[in-house]
Amino acid sequence: MPYRARPYILHEASYRQLLDLKPNVAVLPWGATEAHNYHLPYGTDTIEATAMGELAVERANAQGARCVLLPTLPFGNNNQQLTQVATITMRTATQIQVVRDVAESLVKQGINRLVILNFHGGNEFKQIMRDVMLDVPIFIVQVHGYLTVPNLYEKMGLAAGTHADEFETSLIMHLTPEWVDLPSADKGEVTPYQLTKILSTPGLNILFEWASIAPSSGVGDPSNATPEKGRQIMDLLVNALVPALVELSQAKEGESPFFIRRWK
């Protein structure tokens, strides 16, 4: 059998391949384990983050970058979905320790740039980045993979939604069609709620119990999803990220915005 390990995928690569690649950027895909309507796998966010990371790193390295893709983290912050069977959540305190441990490991090997490639709406790493960068000499970037193309729903003519909708269903139909049971899908309608002051005040943020507004966990009608739409969506998202990875890999420390704190 021919040797097919990709040198930019850490899970596959050999030590020899990594010594030759000399990566200076690590990309960490981050997903979740949660219900996605009745028709998509619990690993939807993890599948999407992994696929986007693999394509983005491959294309960036073809343009001169030296990126390596770390194994995907499958658990996100899902505190609001714990009433839905087999949902797994990871507290922010756990996430910060994971990021810190990864960052400290990388800098010991001279990899001083970390990109967190997130594909779960419940994950937010800004404060984590600030705290870890305060203690570890590394430059961290957060990317919400599903947001790299502005107005994508309008450009692609996708039905409005945010979870297990036409967007996500198309992606999974493209990536792992054998795990999509579209006939079982709910329409993804949101339970009406009364618009109160606490819901309508600008700048005010609250957290819903997810099942109370989305009984199937889906938000948005997936009926018109197709594998071809998923292929086009992934291609657009990846191509929007690639130039940033190339620039980050080729940047010299001290060139904006690539600054690393070093305390005397």
Backbone torsions as a table, in degrees:
resi	resn	phi	psi	omega
1	MET	NA	131.5	-178.8
2	PRO	-67.5	149.6	179.8
3	TYR	-76.9	122.7	-173.2
4	ARG	-127.2	13.1	-179.1
5	ALA	-62.3	128.9	179.2
6	ARG	-84.7	126.4	-173.7
7	PRO	-68.1	-17.0	-177.4
8	TYR	-96.9	1.2	177.1
9	ILE	-108.5	106.9	-171.9
10	LEU	-59.4	-35.5	-179.4
11	HIS	-61.1	-28.2	-177.3
12	GLU	-101.7	-32.5	-165.5
13	ALA	-69.1	150.2	174.6
14	SER	-91.4	164.7	176.1
15	TYR	-58.4	-40.3	178.5
16	ARG	-59.5	-44.7	179.9
17	GLN	-63.6	-40.9	-179.2
18	LEU	-69.3	-36.0	176.2
19	LEU	-63.1	-36.2	178.9
20	ASP	-74.5	-38.5	-178.5
21	LEU	-68.8	-38.9	-176.8
22	LYS	52.0	59.8	-176.6
23	PRO	-65.0	143.1	172.8
24	ASN	-119.7	-3.8	175.8
25	VAL	-126.4	127.6	173.0
26	ALA	-107.7	130.9	177.8
27	VAL	-108.6	123.1	-176.7
28	LEU	-111.7	101.2	176.4
29	PRO	-70.6	142.5	-177.9
30	TRP	-136.4	123.1	-178.7
31	GLY	-119.2	-137.9	-178.9
32	ALA	-164.4	168.6	174.8
33	THR	-128.0	101.9	-171.5
34	GLU	-159.1	161.5	176.5
35	ALA	-64.7	141.1	175.1
36	HIS	-130.7	79.8	-175.1
37	ASN	57.9	-161.7	-177.3
38	TYR	-96.3	-1.0	-168.3
39	HIS	-120.1	-10.9	-177.4
40	LEU	-111.3	155.9	-179.1
41	PRO	-70.5	154.1	175.7
42	TYR	-61.7	-24.5	-179.7
43	GLY	-88.9	17.2	-175.4
44	THR	-51.1	-51.8	-177.2
45	ASP	-63.5	-35.9	-179.7
46	THR	-69.9	-40.6	176.6
47	ILE	-60.7	-45.7	-178.1
48	GLU	-64.9	-45.2	-179.5
49	ALA	-63.4	-41.5	180.0
50	THR	-64.2	-47.8	-178.2
51	ALA	-63.3	-43.0	179.2
52	MET	-64.6	-41.5	179.2
53	GLY	-62.5	-44.7	-179.1
54	GLU	-60.8	-47.1	-178.4
55	LEU	-67.9	-42.0	-177.2
56	ALA	-65.4	-43.7	-179.8
57	VAL	-67.1	-42.5	178.1
58	GLU	-57.9	-47.7	-177.0
59	ARG	-71.5	-36.3	178.3
60	ALA	-65.5	-44.0	179.9
61	ASN	-65.6	-31.6	176.3
62	ALA	-65.5	-19.0	178.9
63	GLN	-103.5	15.5	173.5
64	GLY	105.2	-1.3	177.7
65	ALA	-76.6	165.8	176.5
66	ARG	-129.0	71.0	-177.1
67	CYS	-103.2	150.2	171.6
68	VAL	-129.4	137.9	-178.9
69	LEU	-94.2	120.4	178.1
70	LEU	-79.7	161.4	175.2
71	PRO	-59.9	143.2	-176.1
72	THR	-74.3	138.0	173.5
73	LEU	-86.7	123.3	-172.6
74	PRO	-92.6	0.4	-176.3
75	PHE	-117.7	128.2	178.8
76	GLY	-117.1	-176.3	175.7
77	ASN	-80.9	106.0	-176.0
78	ASN	-126.0	34.4	-175.1
79	ASN	-56.7	-32.3	-175.9
80	GLN	-81.9	-4.0	-177.4
81	GLN	-114.9	14.2	-174.8
82	LEU	-70.3	-8.8	174.4
83	THR	-81.5	-7.2	-179.7
84	GLN	-100.8	126.3	-165.6
85	VAL	-50.3	133.2	173.0
86	ALA	67.6	14.1	171.5
87	THR	-67.8	137.3	178.4
88	ILE	-116.6	129.2	178.8
89	THR	-113.0	155.2	175.3
90	MET	-128.5	120.1	-178.9
91	ARG	-65.8	156.1	177.1
92	THR	-58.6	-37.1	178.9
93	ALA	-61.5	-34.9	176.7
94	THR	-72.5	-43.2	-179.6
95	GLN	-60.8	-40.8	-179.3
96	ILE	-64.8	-36.6	179.1
97	GLN	-70.4	-36.4	176.5
98	VAL	-62.8	-47.5	-180.0
99	VAL	-62.4	-42.1	179.7
100	ARG	-61.8	-45.9	-178.9
101	ASP	-64.4	-41.6	177.4
102	VAL	-63.3	-46.5	-178.7
103	ALA	-61.5	-45.7	-179.7
104	GLU	-63.5	-37.5	177.3
105	SER	-63.9	-43.9	-176.5
106	LEU	-64.9	-45.4	-174.6
107	VAL	-66.6	-25.6	177.2
108	LYS	-67.0	-17.6	179.3
109	GLN	-108.9	11.2	177.0
110	GLY	83.4	10.2	176.3
111	ILE	-96.4	105.2	-171.0
112	ASN	-112.5	20.6	177.3
113	ARG	-134.4	123.9	-178.2
114	LEU	-125.7	126.5	177.1
115	VAL	-111.5	118.3	174.9
116	ILE	-91.4	111.2	-177.7
117	LEU	-99.4	98.3	-172.6
118	ASN	-96.2	141.3	175.5
119	PHE	-132.5	28.3	178.5
120	HIS	-130.0	125.0	-175.3
121	GLY	-62.5	-22.8	-179.5
122	GLY	-82.9	-6.9	179.2
123	ASN	-91.4	136.7	175.8
124	GLU	-146.2	125.0	-169.7
125	PHE	-115.5	7.0	-175.1
126	LYS	-59.3	-50.6	-179.2
127	GLN	-66.9	-36.3	177.3
128	ILE	-61.7	-45.1	178.9
129	MET	-58.3	-45.5	-178.4
130	ARG	-61.0	-44.6	-178.0
131	ASP	-68.3	-43.9	-178.5
132	VAL	-68.0	-41.1	179.7
133	MET	-68.6	-19.1	174.9
134	LEU	-68.9	-31.4	-173.3
135	ASP	-106.8	-24.7	-173.3
136	VAL	-119.3	132.2	-179.3
137	PRO	-75.8	73.9	-178.4
138	ILE	-143.2	151.5	177.5
139	PHE	-104.6	121.3	-175.6
140	ILE	-114.9	136.6	178.2
141	VAL	-123.0	135.8	173.3
142	GLN	-103.2	133.0	175.0
143	VAL	-127.7	120.9	168.6
144	HIS	-86.0	103.6	-170.6
145	GLY	-57.3	-33.2	-177.1
146	TYR	-76.8	-4.8	-177.7
147	LEU	-112.8	9.3	-174.6
148	THR	-71.6	-15.9	178.3
149	VAL	-118.1	108.5	-179.8
150	PRO	-61.7	143.3	175.2
151	ASN	56.8	34.6	-176.3
152	LEU	-63.6	-37.5	-179.3
153	TYR	-60.8	-44.2	179.7
154	GLU	-67.0	-42.3	-178.7
155	LYS	-63.6	-36.0	-178.0
156	MET	-94.0	-5.5	-178.3
157	GLY	67.6	36.8	-177.3
158	LEU	-87.3	146.8	175.7
159	ALA	-65.8	144.8	-179.2
160	ALA	-60.8	141.8	178.6
161	GLY	173.4	173.4	-179.8
162	THR	-138.4	-12.2	-172.1
163	HIS	-153.5	120.1	-179.0
164	ALA	55.9	32.7	-176.8
165	ASP	-91.4	-161.2	179.6
166	GLU	-62.8	-37.6	178.2
167	PHE	-59.4	-58.6	-176.5
168	GLU	-68.7	-37.8	-179.9
169	THR	-64.3	-41.0	177.1
170	SER	-62.0	-42.0	179.0
171	LEU	-60.5	-47.0	-177.7
172	ILE	-71.9	-32.0	174.0
173	MET	-63.0	-31.3	177.0
174	HIS	-78.5	-42.7	-172.0
175	LEU	-83.6	-47.6	-178.7
176	THR	-138.3	69.9	-175.2
177	PRO	-59.5	-25.8	-178.8
178	GLU	-69.9	-9.7	-179.3
179	TRP	-108.5	16.4	180.0
180	VAL	-113.1	124.7	178.8
181	ASP	-115.5	69.9	-172.4
182	LEU	-57.1	-37.0	178.6
183	PRO	-59.3	-22.1	-179.9
184	SER	-85.6	-5.6	-172.6
185	ALA	-66.7	138.7	169.0
186	ASP	-81.4	159.0	-178.7
187	LYS	-70.3	-8.7	177.0
188	GLY	70.4	32.2	178.8
189	GLU	-80.7	141.9	-178.6
190	VAL	-91.7	137.0	178.0
191	THR	-64.6	126.9	179.8
192	PRO	-60.6	145.1	176.1
193	TYR	-137.2	155.8	-176.8
194	GLN	-75.2	129.9	-179.4
195	LEU	-79.9	102.7	-179.2
196	THR	-104.4	175.7	178.7
197	LYS	-57.6	-39.3	-176.2
198	ILE	-69.1	-22.0	178.8
199	LEU	-92.5	-19.0	-172.0
200	SER	-111.2	-3.1	-178.7
201	THR	-77.2	122.3	179.4
202	PRO	-58.1	136.7	177.9
203	GLY	85.1	-4.8	-179.1
204	LEU	-97.0	133.7	-175.9
205	ASN	-124.3	131.8	174.8
206	ILE	-129.2	165.4	177.5
207	LEU	-114.1	125.3	176.8
208	PHE	-84.3	149.8	161.9
209	GLU	-73.0	113.5	-165.3
210	TRP	-56.5	-43.6	-177.1
211	ALA	-63.8	-22.0	-179.1
212	SER	-73.7	-22.8	179.4
213	ILE	-110.9	-20.4	-179.2
214	ALA	-138.3	84.6	-174.9
215	PRO	-56.5	-33.6	179.1
216	SER	-88.8	-4.8	-173.0
217	SER	80.1	-13.5	-179.8
218	GLY	-86.1	144.3	174.2
219	VAL	-130.9	103.9	-177.5
220	GLY	116.7	141.8	-176.0
221	ASP	-79.9	118.6	-179.0
222	PRO	-90.3	4.9	-167.5
223	SER	-55.4	-36.2	-174.3
224	ASN	-96.1	16.4	178.8
225	ALA	-68.4	145.7	176.4
226	THR	-142.0	154.7	175.6
227	PRO	-60.2	-36.0	-179.2
228	GLU	-66.3	-38.6	174.5
229	LYS	-61.5	-41.2	179.0
230	GLY	-62.1	-41.1	177.6
231	ARG	-61.9	-44.9	-179.8
232	GLN	-65.1	-42.4	179.4
233	ILE	-59.9	-50.0	-178.3
234	MET	-61.5	-41.0	179.8
235	ASP	-61.6	-42.2	178.8
236	LEU	-65.5	-45.4	-179.2
237	LEU	-62.2	-45.1	-178.3
238	VAL	-65.1	-48.2	-176.8
239	ASN	-64.5	-25.5	176.4
240	ALA	-73.4	-28.2	-177.7
241	LEU	-86.5	-32.2	-172.4
242	VAL	-53.2	-47.5	-178.7
243	PRO	-59.3	-34.3	179.0
244	ALA	-67.7	-39.1	177.8
245	LEU	-65.2	-41.8	178.8
246	VAL	-63.0	-46.5	-179.6
247	GLU	-62.9	-42.4	-179.3
248	LEU	-64.2	-42.1	-178.9
249	SER	-66.6	-35.3	-174.9
250	GLN	-90.0	-9.8	-177.9
251	ALA	-70.1	146.7	173.2
252	LYS	-92.5	143.6	179.7
253	GLU	-58.8	132.8	-177.7
254	GLY	101.2	-14.6	175.2
255	GLU	-84.7	128.2	-177.4
256	SER	-56.0	134.0	1.7
257	PRO	-98.7	18.3	-171.9
258	PHE	-84.6	84.1	178.4
259	PHE	-119.8	140.3	178.1
260	ILE	-121.7	130.3	178.2
261	ARG	-72.6	129.4	175.7
262	ARG	-132.3	109.2	-176.7
263	TRP	-84.7	139.8	177.8
264	LYS	-83.8	NA	NA
